[in-house]
């Protein structure tokens, strides 16, 4: 099975590209932030005042980045395994034992993660160096501090990337490897995206924890001023991840609502509803990064805008500590924007390219290419709209409590154009990736695609 895994990787490199890119950029992000811990360990930082800043940047910000990368790896690899359900059924029909199938998929994931980690070292070094330069330019670290990229960055980057990939592959494959061939073939035909009780419990715990931090901001931290920012910021992150775990359920709710409105209003509406009902798992995989991008981006960016507004209203000039917090927030949102967009685009492209046979069947049944594209456009719009609504709810768990604490207003009087920009990026990335991939598939003749 290990030999089969190597052969599968070499002959189907394109199919693993989406997973590789997510792991590559994730490893770059982890190692870039972890290099701040290597830099903080230098002797010349003891009296410079920059050790705390570097440690915060590496541990707190890098820690949340680590969680996002692990979540992205689980989501991307889980989608890849679901798309290979029919292949797993074929291997079991040929005599492969469940343990052998699991070892093959785990080995593939481990090899991809290892290659991605090695490829990430050079860009992570460059990104970490630029991050240190940013801290020096903003006066948070002395100019004489030299950049260090050492064992902490390499061990954390490699360990997290490889371990999260292997565990994600094992968790996604184990149940399928033990299933009967007939059940696997049925699952391959209809990806309903069923949620396990463990997933529901995990999501509930994260959402409750996030809401609790919002309430804590409103109560115990009401008179703490800017010191409440770290607690309030974590609320949006936790709720966003929790809602992302509930993505299959959100897709079902959105599909049910769309069914009442569009089911009998044209071919595109009918195809959209039917496809989402039978491909809930793939739609949920695309919904997750939309929720993360919108929720965390809205929460953190508006958190900083509210703080700037409160400071300006009080007539304060920004202190070095406030600049430090602002830089951290801007770096976090930049990290999330880039990584979530990459995850979103890769997930949608991977999910769409696997629908070549489905599109061919629709065309052979009488649907025109324009009708298929209209259905894909409608599906993408519904997924993005659902993600934006869920993300806005998650973001409000941070924005509303902190606005009350700092300005006394439930709705902050800050520019709405920032949220419009976040929505525009999400819509452009999702629809652009989905429609671009669908157009590529529809260029082939339907008969060739079926073959």
C-alpha positions as CSV (number, residue, x, y, z in Angstrom):
1,X,0.0,0.0,0.0
2,X,2.9,2.4,0.6
3,X,4.2,1.7,-2.9
4,X,0.6,2.2,-4.2
5,X,0.5,5.5,-2.4
6,X,3.7,6.7,-4.1
7,X,2.4,5.6,-7.5
8,X,-0.9,7.3,-6.9
9,X,0.9,10.6,-6.1
10,X,3.1,10.5,-9.2
11,X,0.3,9.6,-11.6
12,X,-2.4,11.8,-10.2
13,X,-0.4,14.8,-9.1
14,X,-3.1,17.2,-10.4
15,X,-5.7,15.7,-8.1
16,X,-3.5,16.4,-5.0
17,X,-2.6,20.0,-6.1
18,X,-5.3,21.7,-4.0
19,X,-4.2,19.8,-0.8
20,X,-0.6,20.6,-1.5
21,X,-1.2,24.3,-1.9
22,X,-3.2,24.6,1.3
23,X,-0.5,22.8,3.2
24,X,2.2,24.8,1.6
25,X,0.8,28.2,2.5
26,X,-0.2,26.9,5.9
27,X,3.3,25.8,6.6
28,X,4.7,29.1,5.4
29,X,2.4,31.0,7.8
30,X,3.2,28.7,10.8
31,X,6.9,28.9,10.3
32,X,7.0,32.6,9.7
33,X,5.3,33.3,13.0
34,X,7.2,30.6,14.8
35,X,10.5,32.2,13.7
36,X,9.6,35.1,16.0
37,X,10.1,32.7,18.9
38,X,13.5,31.8,17.5
39,X,14.3,35.5,17.2
40,X,13.1,36.2,20.8
41,X,15.5,33.6,22.1
42,X,18.5,35.6,21.2
43,X,20.7,37.0,24.1
44,X,20.8,40.5,22.8
45,X,17.0,40.9,23.3
46,X,17.1,40.6,27.1
47,X,17.4,44.4,27.6
48,X,15.9,45.6,24.4
49,X,12.2,45.4,25.3
50,X,11.3,43.5,22.1
51,X,11.3,40.0,23.6
52,X,7.7,40.3,24.8
53,X,6.5,41.6,21.4
54,X,8.2,38.8,19.5
55,X,6.9,36.1,22.0
56,X,3.4,37.5,21.7
57,X,3.6,37.5,17.9
58,X,4.9,34.0,17.8
59,X,2.8,32.3,20.4
60,X,-0.6,34.1,20.4
61,X,-0.9,35.1,16.7
62,X,1.0,32.1,15.5
63,X,-1.1,29.8,17.8
64,X,-4.3,31.0,16.1
65,X,-2.7,30.5,12.7
66,X,-1.8,27.0,13.8
67,X,-5.4,26.2,14.6
68,X,-6.6,27.6,11.3
69,X,-4.0,25.5,9.4
70,X,-5.0,22.3,11.2
71,X,-8.7,23.1,10.5
72,X,-7.9,23.8,6.8
73,X,-5.9,20.6,6.5
74,X,-8.7,18.5,8.0
75,X,-11.3,20.2,5.7
76,X,-9.3,19.9,2.5
77,X,-8.1,16.3,3.1
78,X,-11.6,15.3,4.2
79,X,-13.0,16.6,0.9
80,X,-10.3,14.7,-1.0
81,X,-11.1,11.5,0.7
82,X,-14.9,11.9,0.1
83,X,-14.2,12.4,-3.6
84,X,-12.3,9.0,-3.6
85,X,-15.1,7.0,-2.1
86,X,-15.7,5.1,-5.3
87,X,-11.9,4.3,-5.6
88,X,-11.9,3.0,-2.0
89,X,-14.8,0.7,-2.9
90,X,-12.9,-0.6,-5.9
91,X,-9.8,-1.3,-3.8
92,X,-12.0,-3.2,-1.3
93,X,-13.6,-5.2,-4.2
94,X,-10.1,-6.1,-5.3
95,X,-9.3,-7.6,-1.9
96,X,-7.7,-4.7,0.0
97,X,-8.2,-4.9,3.8
98,X,-9.5,-1.8,5.7
99,X,-6.1,-1.3,7.3
100,X,-4.4,-1.4,4.0
101,X,-6.7,1.2,2.5
102,X,-6.2,3.5,5.5
103,X,-2.4,3.1,5.4
104,X,-2.4,4.1,1.7
105,X,-4.4,7.3,2.2
106,X,-2.5,8.2,5.3
107,X,0.8,7.6,3.5
108,X,-0.3,9.9,0.6
109,X,-1.3,12.6,3.0
110,X,2.0,12.3,4.9
111,X,4.1,12.5,1.7
112,X,2.2,15.5,0.5
113,X,2.6,17.3,3.8
114,X,6.3,16.5,4.0
115,X,6.9,17.9,0.4
116,X,4.8,20.9,1.2
117,X,6.8,21.6,4.4
118,X,10.2,21.4,2.6
119,X,8.9,23.7,-0.1
120,X,7.7,26.2,2.5
121,X,11.0,26.7,4.2
122,X,12.4,29.4,1.8
123,X,9.2,31.5,1.5
124,X,8.7,31.1,5.3
125,X,12.2,32.5,5.9
126,X,11.4,35.5,3.7
127,X,8.0,36.1,5.3
128,X,9.5,35.9,8.8
129,X,12.2,38.3,7.9
130,X,9.6,40.8,6.5
131,X,7.5,40.4,9.7
132,X,10.5,41.3,11.8
133,X,11.2,44.3,9.6
134,X,7.6,45.4,10.1
135,X,8.0,45.2,13.9
136,X,11.2,47.2,13.7
137,X,9.7,49.9,11.4
138,X,6.8,50.4,13.9
139,X,9.2,50.8,16.8
140,X,8.2,47.6,18.6
141,X,11.6,45.9,18.3
142,X,15.0,47.5,18.3
143,X,16.7,47.9,14.9
144,X,19.8,45.9,16.0
145,X,17.8,42.7,16.5
146,X,18.8,40.1,14.0
147,X,16.4,37.7,12.4
148,X,16.6,34.0,13.5
149,X,15.0,31.1,11.7
150,X,15.9,27.9,13.6
151,X,14.7,24.8,15.3
152,X,11.4,26.2,16.7
153,X,10.1,27.3,13.4
154,X,11.2,24.2,11.6
155,X,9.9,21.8,14.2
156,X,6.5,23.5,14.7
157,X,6.0,24.0,11.0
158,X,6.9,20.4,10.1
159,X,5.2,18.8,13.1
160,X,1.9,20.6,12.8
161,X,1.6,20.3,9.0
162,X,2.5,16.6,8.8
163,X,0.7,15.6,12.0
164,X,-2.6,17.4,11.1
165,X,-2.5,15.9,7.6
166,X,-1.9,12.4,8.8
167,X,-4.6,12.6,11.5
168,X,-7.1,14.2,9.1
169,X,-6.5,11.4,6.5
170,X,-6.8,8.7,9.1
171,X,-10.0,10.1,10.6
172,X,-11.6,10.6,7.1
173,X,-10.6,7.2,5.8
174,X,-11.1,4.9,8.8
175,X,-14.9,4.8,8.6
176,X,-15.0,4.4,4.8
177,X,-12.4,1.7,4.8
178,X,-14.6,-0.4,7.2
179,X,-17.9,0.2,5.2
180,X,-19.4,-2.3,2.8
181,X,-18.7,-1.8,-0.9
182,X,-22.4,-1.3,-1.7
183,X,-22.6,1.5,0.9
184,X,-19.5,3.1,-0.4
185,X,-20.8,3.2,-4.0
186,X,-24.1,4.7,-2.7
187,X,-22.1,7.4,-0.8
188,X,-20.1,8.2,-3.9
189,X,-23.2,8.8,-5.8
190,X,-24.8,11.1,-3.1
191,X,-22.5,13.1,-0.8
192,X,-25.1,14.0,1.8
193,X,-22.5,15.3,4.3
194,X,-23.9,13.8,7.4
195,X,-22.7,15.3,10.7
196,X,-21.5,13.0,13.5
197,X,-22.4,13.7,17.1
198,X,-18.7,14.5,17.8
199,X,-18.8,17.2,15.2
200,X,-22.0,18.7,16.6
201,X,-20.6,18.6,20.2
202,X,-17.4,20.2,19.1
203,X,-19.2,23.0,17.3
204,X,-21.5,23.6,20.2
205,X,-18.6,23.9,22.6
206,X,-16.7,26.4,20.4
207,X,-19.8,28.5,19.9
208,X,-20.7,28.5,23.6
209,X,-17.1,29.4,24.4
210,X,-17.1,32.3,21.9
211,X,-20.4,33.7,23.2
212,X,-19.1,33.4,26.8
213,X,-16.0,35.5,25.9
214,X,-18.4,38.1,24.4
215,X,-20.4,38.2,27.6
216,X,-17.2,38.3,29.6
217,X,-16.2,41.4,27.6
218,X,-19.5,43.0,28.4
219,X,-19.3,42.3,32.2
220,X,-16.0,41.6,33.8
221,X,-13.9,43.5,31.3
222,X,-16.3,46.5,30.9
223,X,-13.8,48.9,32.6
224,X,-10.6,47.5,31.2
225,X,-10.5,49.6,28.0
226,X,-8.1,48.3,25.3
227,X,-7.1,45.4,27.6
228,X,-10.4,43.7,26.6
229,X,-9.4,43.5,23.0
230,X,-7.7,40.1,23.1
231,X,-10.7,38.5,24.8
232,X,-13.2,40.1,22.5
233,X,-11.2,39.2,19.4
234,X,-11.1,35.5,20.3
235,X,-14.9,35.4,20.4
236,X,-15.3,35.9,16.6
237,X,-12.6,33.2,16.0
238,X,-14.2,30.6,18.2
239,X,-17.8,31.2,16.9
240,X,-16.5,31.2,13.2
241,X,-14.9,27.9,13.6
242,X,-17.9,26.5,15.4
243,X,-20.3,27.6,12.7
244,X,-17.9,26.3,10.0
245,X,-18.1,22.8,11.7
246,X,-21.9,23.1,11.3
247,X,-21.6,23.8,7.5
248,X,-23.5,20.7,6.3
249,X,-26.5,21.7,8.5
250,X,-26.3,25.3,7.2
251,X,-26.3,24.0,3.6
252,X,-29.4,21.9,4.3
253,X,-31.2,24.9,5.8
254,X,-30.2,27.2,2.9
255,X,-31.2,24.5,0.3
256,X,-34.6,24.0,1.9
257,X,-35.2,27.8,1.8
258,X,-34.0,28.0,-1.8
259,X,-36.1,25.0,-2.8
260,X,-39.3,26.9,-1.9
261,X,-38.2,29.9,-3.9
262,X,-36.4,28.5,-7.0
263,X,-37.4,24.8,-7.3
264,X,-40.0,25.5,-9.9
265,X,-38.6,28.6,-11.5
266,X,-36.5,27.5,-14.4
267,X,-33.9,24.8,-15.2
268,X,-31.1,26.5,-13.3
269,X,-33.1,26.8,-10.1
270,X,-34.2,23.2,-10.3
271,X,-30.6,21.9,-10.9
272,X,-29.2,24.1,-8.1
273,X,-31.6,22.6,-5.5
274,X,-31.1,19.0,-6.7
275,X,-27.3,19.3,-6.8
276,X,-27.1,20.8,-3.3
277,X,-29.4,18.1,-1.9
278,X,-27.2,15.4,-3.3
279,X,-23.8,17.2,-2.9
280,X,-24.2,18.6,0.6
281,X,-20.7,17.6,1.7
282,X,-18.9,19.3,-1.2
283,X,-21.0,22.5,-0.7
284,X,-20.2,22.4,3.0
285,X,-16.5,22.2,2.3
286,X,-16.8,25.4,0.2
287,X,-18.9,27.1,2.8
288,X,-16.4,26.6,5.6
289,X,-13.7,29.0,4.4
290,X,-16.3,31.6,3.5
291,X,-17.5,31.6,7.1
292,X,-14.0,31.8,8.5
293,X,-13.0,34.6,6.1
294,X,-16.1,36.7,6.7
295,X,-16.4,36.0,10.5
296,X,-12.8,36.5,11.6
297,X,-12.1,39.3,9.1
298,X,-15.2,41.3,10.2
299,X,-14.6,40.7,13.9
300,X,-10.9,41.6,14.0
301,X,-11.0,44.5,11.6
302,X,-14.0,46.2,13.1
303,X,-12.5,45.5,16.6
304,X,-9.6,47.7,15.7
305,X,-11.8,50.4,14.1
306,X,-13.9,50.6,17.2
307,X,-10.7,51.0,19.3
308,X,-9.4,53.7,17.0
309,X,-12.7,55.5,17.2
310,X,-12.8,55.3,21.0
311,X,-9.3,56.6,21.3
312,X,-9.9,59.5,19.0
313,X,-13.1,60.5,20.9
314,X,-11.2,60.5,24.1
315,X,-8.5,62.7,22.5
316,X,-5.7,60.2,23.1
317,X,-2.7,59.7,20.8
318,X,-1.7,56.2,20.0
319,X,0.8,54.8,22.4
320,X,3.5,52.2,21.5
321,X,1.4,49.5,23.1
322,X,-1.6,50.5,21.0
323,X,0.5,50.5,17.9
324,X,1.7,47.0,18.9
325,X,-1.9,45.8,19.2
326,X,-3.0,47.4,16.0
327,X,0.0,45.9,14.1
328,X,-0.9,42.4,15.6
329,X,-4.5,42.8,14.4
330,X,-3.6,43.9,10.9
331,X,-1.1,41.1,10.6
332,X,-3.7,38.6,11.7
333,X,-6.3,39.8,9.3
334,X,-3.7,39.8,6.5
335,X,-2.8,36.3,7.3
336,X,-6.5,35.3,7.4
337,X,-7.4,37.1,4.1
338,X,-4.6,35.4,2.2
339,X,-4.9,31.9,3.7
340,X,-8.8,31.8,3.8
341,X,-8.9,33.0,0.1
342,X,-6.4,30.3,-0.9
343,X,-8.4,27.7,1.0
344,X,-11.6,28.9,-0.5
345,X,-10.4,29.0,-4.1
346,X,-8.6,25.6,-3.9
347,X,-11.6,23.9,-2.2
348,X,-14.1,25.2,-4.8
349,X,-11.8,24.3,-7.7
350,X,-11.2,20.8,-6.4
351,X,-14.9,20.3,-5.8
352,X,-15.9,21.6,-9.2
353,X,-13.3,19.6,-11.2
354,X,-14.7,16.4,-9.7
355,X,-18.1,17.1,-11.3
356,X,-17.0,16.4,-14.9
357,X,-19.1,13.3,-15.2
358,X,-22.1,14.9,-13.5
359,X,-22.0,17.8,-16.0
360,X,-21.7,15.4,-18.9
361,X,-24.7,13.5,-17.7
362,X,-26.7,16.7,-17.5
363,X,-25.8,17.7,-21.0
364,X,-26.6,14.2,-22.4
365,X,-30.0,14.5,-20.6
366,X,-30.7,17.7,-22.5
367,X,-29.3,20.6,-20.4
368,X,-27.3,23.2,-22.3
369,X,-23.9,24.4,-21.2
370,X,-25.4,27.8,-20.3
371,X,-28.0,26.1,-18.1
372,X,-25.3,24.1,-16.3
373,X,-23.3,27.3,-15.8
374,X,-26.3,29.1,-14.5
375,X,-26.9,26.2,-11.9
376,X,-23.2,26.4,-10.8
377,X,-23.6,30.2,-10.5
378,X,-26.7,29.8,-8.4
379,X,-25.1,27.2,-6.2
380,X,-22.1,29.4,-5.6
381,X,-24.2,32.4,-4.8
382,X,-26.3,30.5,-2.3
383,X,-23.2,29.1,-0.6
384,X,-21.5,32.5,-0.4
385,X,-24.7,34.2,0.9
386,X,-25.0,31.5,3.6
387,X,-21.3,32.0,4.5
388,X,-21.6,35.8,4.7
389,X,-24.7,35.6,7.0
390,X,-23.0,33.1,9.3
391,X,-19.8,35.0,9.2
392,X,-21.5,38.3,10.0
393,X,-23.2,36.6,13.0
394,X,-19.8,35.4,14.2
395,X,-18.2,38.8,13.7
396,X,-20.9,40.5,15.7
397,X,-20.0,38.3,18.7
398,X,-16.8,40.4,18.9
399,X,-17.9,43.8,17.5
400,X,-21.1,44.3,19.5
401,X,-19.6,43.6,23.0
402,X,-16.5,45.6,22.4
403,X,-18.5,48.5,20.9
404,X,-20.6,48.7,24.0
405,X,-17.6,48.6,26.3
406,X,-15.6,51.3,24.4
407,X,-18.3,53.5,22.9
408,X,-21.5,52.7,24.7
409,X,-23.2,51.8,21.4
410,X,-24.5,48.5,20.4
411,X,-23.9,49.3,16.7
412,X,-20.6,51.0,16.1
413,X,-20.6,54.2,14.0
414,X,-17.8,53.1,11.7
415,X,-17.6,52.8,8.0
416,X,-19.7,50.0,6.5
417,X,-17.5,49.9,3.4
418,X,-15.0,47.6,5.1
419,X,-17.6,44.9,5.3
420,X,-18.6,45.6,1.7
421,X,-15.0,44.9,0.7
422,X,-14.9,41.7,2.7
423,X,-18.1,40.5,1.0
424,X,-16.8,41.5,-2.4
425,X,-13.6,39.5,-2.0
426,X,-15.6,36.4,-0.8
427,X,-18.0,36.7,-3.8
428,X,-15.3,37.2,-6.3
429,X,-13.1,34.4,-5.1
430,X,-15.9,31.8,-4.7
431,X,-17.8,32.5,-7.9
432,X,-14.7,33.1,-10.0
433,X,-13.2,29.8,-9.0
434,X,-16.4,27.8,-9.4
435,X,-17.4,29.3,-12.8
436,X,-13.9,29.2,-14.1
437,X,-13.5,25.5,-13.3
438,X,-17.0,24.7,-14.7
439,X,-16.3,26.5,-18.0
440,X,-13.1,24.5,-18.3
441,X,-15.0,21.2,-17.9
442,X,-17.8,22.3,-20.3
443,X,-15.3,22.8,-23.2
444,X,-15.0,19.0,-23.5
445,X,-17.6,17.0,-25.4
446,X,-20.1,15.3,-23.1
447,X,-19.3,11.9,-24.5
448,X,-15.5,12.4,-23.9
449,X,-16.2,13.5,-20.3
450,X,-18.3,10.4,-19.6
451,X,-15.4,8.2,-20.9
